[in-house]
Amino acid sequence: MTSNDDLGKRRTGRVRHDVVVVGAGPAGSATALTLSRAGVDVHLVDRAELPRWKVCGGCLGPAALELLGELGLMADLIGAGAVPIPVMELRAGSRRARLRLPGSLSISRYRLDALLAGAVAKAGGEVSFGVRVEGVTPVDDGMEVRIREDGVVGRLHARVVVDATGLGGLHLPGERSTEEVASGSRVGLGAVFPSAAYHMCPSGELQMTVGRDGYVGIVRTEDGLLDVAAAVDRDLLARMGPGGAVSELLASTGGPRSGGNRLPDGEPSFGWRGTPALTRRSIRTAEGAVFRVGDAAGYVEPFTGEGMGWALAGGVALAPFVRQAVAGPSDRAAAGWTQAYRRIVERRQRMCRLLAHGLRRPAVVRAVVGALGVAPVLARPLMDATGRDSRVPLPTLAAP
Ligand SMILES: Cc1cc2nc3c(=O)[nH]c(=O)nc-3n(C[C@H](O)[C@H](O)[C@H](O)COP(=O)(O)OP(=O)(O)OC[C@H]3O[C@@H](n4cnc5c(N)ncnc54)[C@H](O)[C@@H]3O)c2cc1C
């Protein structure tokens, strides 16, 4: 997607765009796609090379799917082989509950993110992988974006920068810390295992195991591989390492070690990776001509699997504010986005924060899973509250 001429221009700082979006995850791609389709000049950059994998359960819930449908990407998603997940098996101690999952699909992150970036390119946006943003500095007519590509430093110029870099976010000038991290926040862990090594998680089933020190989700993605994603206490990780910590959680369900309560044998196809602390909020959602979105703006623990839905919803909702900032002074657009973000995303995250607290009480979790095992219908209000209500109407942006 990048020519030698483009590379040369970037190295000498001659490239100017209305908008540089940093991070080609669901949030950055949703913003870049919405803007590109409205005719805005966008450059989407990501430090990773494709295929890029990240720690994620890979489950798209109803809200995420509805947005992807409205963006016209459902056919691509199905074409990429996304797997329907009608069932979640929830385990805590010796208790089990089989629950119906309303409209969910699983897909590997390397395929989903490539699909989203492809849609941006098709809509006329410029897309570059292997470009790491090292810093942004305000200049007279916008922002200078310092990049490193193939080990060589370069510069882009943008009227507006979107920080969609995921957990952690970009450091802005004068900012000592980008985020407030919740005390005791868990960290994420993930790996992908070859399917041949593990016959215990059938296609179409999400297996969630909740233990005292965290929880693990296992699902089979479109390529038949097993995606293992967990949120664990830092103490457990320090004591046992990633594989040991996840094995410990799976083993806490007891029973013979053949019913999904152990990790697959053999080496992972994508080895263990971790994340920084999960529950956090960006101190500033927008600063000058830089707008934050997705995990870079704030995140709570992933039990309900809504992170990509929030990222897509935020990405789509941000586009009109970016457009406003491209057209004139960014202050009003920044204030507008800060308010809109609270309304659209933080409100939805509140319920998941409550749930994350509840998950730290093992006796309560076992009692709830026991009750759901007897009456699965009780799960419905919870699923509605955490996932169903996340729809964001697509903004209408007139072509410039
Ligand atoms: C254990 C776990 C399980 C999860 N399970 C699910 C699930 O099942 N369903 C769900 O919906 N969500 C899930 N999530 C949450 C989901 O993964 C995130 O919420 C989602 O990926 C956020 O999207 P994003 O676009 O904000 O950031 P990301 O997807 O993290 O994308 C950020 C991008 O920015 C790039 N980047 C970072 N820094 C730079 C830089 N300096 N320069 C250039 N590029 C940069 C990165 O390479 C990356 O591609 C889970 C999370 C965890 C930790």
The ligand as a Gaussian input file, in Angstrom:
#p B3LYP/6-31G(d) Opt

LIG

0 1
 C       -7.778000     -10.494000      27.207000
 C       -8.637000      -9.642000      26.308000
 C       -9.731000     -10.205000      25.656000
 C      -10.549000      -9.412000      24.849000
 N      -11.598000      -9.994000      24.212000
 C      -12.412000      -9.241000      23.449000
 C      -13.496000      -9.835000      22.739000
 O      -13.694000     -11.046000      22.744000
 N      -14.311000      -9.015000      22.027000
 C      -14.114000      -7.655000      21.971000
 O      -14.898000      -6.953000      21.331000
 N      -13.065000      -7.082000      22.594000
 C      -12.217000      -7.838000      23.324000
 N      -11.137000      -7.261000      23.927000
 C      -10.926000      -5.822000      23.783000
 C      -10.387000      -5.436000      22.405000
 O       -9.268000      -6.224000      22.078000
 C      -10.005000      -3.956000      22.403000
 O      -10.957000      -3.205000      23.120000
 C       -9.917000      -3.409000      20.977000
 O       -8.911000      -4.065000      20.244000
 C       -9.618000      -1.914000      21.014000
 O       -9.421000      -1.447000      19.717000
 P       -8.513000      -0.172000      19.436000
 O       -8.646000       0.085000      17.984000
 O       -8.816000       0.906000      20.392000
 O       -7.015000      -0.629000      19.803000
 P       -6.132000      -1.825000      19.253000
 O       -6.955000      -2.878000      18.664000
 O       -5.220000      -2.176000      20.378000
 O       -5.285000      -1.180000      18.072000
 C       -4.279000      -0.245000      18.334000
 C       -3.317000      -0.240000      17.164000
 O       -2.398000       0.837000      17.338000
 C       -1.127000       0.433000      16.888000
 N       -0.142000       1.299000      17.546000
 C        0.104000       1.403000      18.881000
 N        1.057000       2.330000      19.107000
 C        1.421000       2.822000      17.893000
 C        2.363000       3.804000      17.476000
 N        3.107000       4.475000      18.356000
 N        2.488000       4.058000      16.154000
 C        1.716000       3.389000      15.241000
 N        0.811000       2.445000      15.589000
 C        0.657000       2.172000      16.895000
 C       -1.038000      -1.025000      17.312000
 O       -0.092000      -1.735000      16.531000
 C       -2.470000      -1.502000      17.062000
 O       -2.619000      -2.067000      15.779000
 C      -10.275000      -8.033000      24.705000
 C       -9.161000      -7.472000      25.328000
 C       -8.335000      -8.265000      26.113000
 C       -7.118000      -7.648000      26.757000

